[in-house]
Amino acid sequence: MRKHSKFITILLSALLAVCLVQTVFVQAFATENSATPDEPTEDLYPVSMEVVKAPESVTVNKGQITDSTFWSNVVLHIVYSNGEEYDVNCDGIDDSLGGIVPPIAEINGYAGRITVHYYFKDDTVNFTVDYLYASYEDDNTISAEYSVKQVSDPRSITRIEVTKLPDMVFTKPLFTGSRDDISTGEEWNEWMKSLDVNNSISNHIDGMEITYYYANGEKRSVVVNSSNLRIIATVPWYALYGVENVDEYGNNLYFAVTDEGDYKFSIFLNSDGRDGTVYTAKSVDNPNPSIKPVSTIDTPEKPSDNISSATSDVATNDNANNNNSTNGTANNGVVATGNFATPAIITVVMLSAVAVMFVFKRKRMF
């Protein structure tokens, strides 16, 4: 009995020692894992975001940013709740509605999308950058705002004028007098019904030559006809047209032609035509009216010295056109600036049961 008692005592002591060793190692591993800052936790989120680098100005054409290097020179600084910091390049942020992916997107706390929207006011472009993170809920968003100076793209079309009248010789005006004299309501509806589209200058502009001016003062011309005109909207006394790809820059012309009565019409860029220069169309009584291509809008000034441009060799009806480019160095991807903890290297081989428990514990944490 004493031998058995001694054996039992030794066995119990050994089991107790094993349990103590197991407890110590499990606590050690738990402490190591809880101290690792890049483990995903429920409270990991961005706490601040600001624009730390951006150009002072940006070229704009018809409500679109035309400087292809602009976004590659915009950098965000993001700080997360665990203290990690990143500088994120915005190259490609406006290529689609999806925006760009933030740093370490595979970890839940970092997941999300960074998008941008902007609007124009006076001579500035105002930007708002939104970081929608984690669960993609509305309350999981931080934003950064900034503004830059708006500069007209030297290749943007700023005004147009008629330099050749439509070919058609009109035999009867669409209407006489001014339509502004017609009140609204039933009288207006009756007037609309009385108009004969066959007498409409707005709807018969084949052969008309439009000269368009760029922001840098250069000009080109195009003769419009059924082969290059795209009808966007039309009524007897008004029509909105488009001529696509009028130059190598991909510019489109969108212009309105409006009957003003008594064989007169107006044309204006991106408007309803009431504010443009008034011209007199050809008619049986006046087959060769004079054209005075003097717009009510001043000729735009040539670009300032801070806009680089180079003369194009493309032939035009009048002269060559200018081109420009802005140099910039793209910084693709993200640059980490924070410190990261390195997981401890475990060198002790434990009992199989303890190892299994540790593996399952690690899986639950991810």
CORDABEL-V969921 format. One line per field, one symbol per residue. phi: phi as a letter, one per 40 degrees, with the letter a starting at -180 (. if undefined). burial: + if it has 9 or more other C-alpha atoms within 8 Angstrom, else -. A space follows every 10 residues. Layout:
phi: ???
burial: ???
This chain:
phi: .ccccccccc cccccccccc cccccccccc cccccccccc bcbcacbaaa cbaaccaacb bfgbcbcccd ccbbbbbbbc ccgcbbbbcc dgcbcaccgb cccfcccdcc cibbbabaab afbbbbbbbb bcbfcgcccb bbbbbabbcc bccdcccbab acbacdcccc baccabgbcc ccccgccccc cccccbcccc cdbbbdgcbb bbbcccgcaa baccaccbcb ccaabdbaab bbbcfcaccg cbcbbbbbcb gfgbabbacf acgcbcccbb ccaccacbcc bbcbccbccc ccccccbcab cccccbcbac bcbaabcabc bcgbbcbccb ccdcccbccc cdccccdccc cccccc
burial: ---------- ---------- -+---+---- -++--+---+ ---++++-++ +---+--+++ +---+++-++ ++++++++++ +--+++++++ +++-----++ +++-+--+++ ++++++---+ ---+++++++ ++++--+--+ +++++--+++ ++++++++++ +++++++-++ --++------ ------+++- ----+-+-++ +++-++++++ ++++++++++ +--++---+- +--+-+++++ ++++++---- ++++++++++ +++++++++- -+++-+++++ +++------- +--------+ --+-----+- --------++ ++++------ +--+------ ---------- ---++--+-- ------
